[in-house]
Amino acid sequence: MTITGLAAGLSVLGAGLGIGRIGGSAMEAIARQPEAASKIQTAMIISAALIEGVAFFGVATALM
């Protein structure tokens, strides 16, 4: 049972780090080029959603 908890935790940890890095990079990119903010924000939201999907799949797989 602990291995499944560890796998689920690592999946969530990886997703959190990935989304945090995307957010930080997006804010930096918007600060450098404010006129491209809408395109950067759209790409950031799509990337975050894909990472969330993979993390959910990882947690669901680990708990099965």
Secondary structure, 3 states (H helix, E strand, C coil): CHHHHHHHHHHHHHHHHHHHHHHHHHHHHHHHCHHHHHHHHHHHHHHHHHHHHHHHHHHHHHHC
